[in-house]
């Protein structure tokens, strides 16, 4: 099951931002950044960290997430939560407090983060993490894009947080971070939002002027409003 191709992770280069604040204060134990430790440990052991893997389903890491989170036996990694916790569980706490800068030094961090976000979504705990991240001064563009495309555009974890997340993505573009991947995720993920928001629409058109990739995407889609 483990092959070289298998261990190919998606490792995006991105901007170098620093995590600042979180509404969920870490305990002394968590200050060691438990989530980064978990990801590094999995990568060191050669675990597959590709969310879409059709060879192993990233099962080893999903089991590790389940074990870390204390959400039952390892054979039932995808069982939805019967009772939604009224406070963040171990994984939600670790992710709410993750140091993005540190995380991005881990091999295959992007796939690992995606898998962990999916775990929390299935458990009904994604809101704890998104809420904590939104309170930060900076969110790396690759994280903005990941949460936007995989969750927020589907109104996860809820409409309010999804809207706030999309707004953060638009703000990131406005702040001069005209990242092609983020622009394209906005165009493909929430086209109605872009068309109906004059500010976002202007930013996308500005990105199209600068980027051949964005221009081609808009060309294929027949423009953006
Ligand atoms: Zn795999």
Boltz pocket constraint, residues with backbone or C-beta under 6 A from the ligand:
constraints:
  - pocket:
      binder: B
      contacts: [[A, 1], [A, 6], [A, 48], [A, 49], [A, 50], [A, 53], [A, 54], [A, 55], [A, 56], [A, 57], [A, 58]]
      max_distance: 6.0
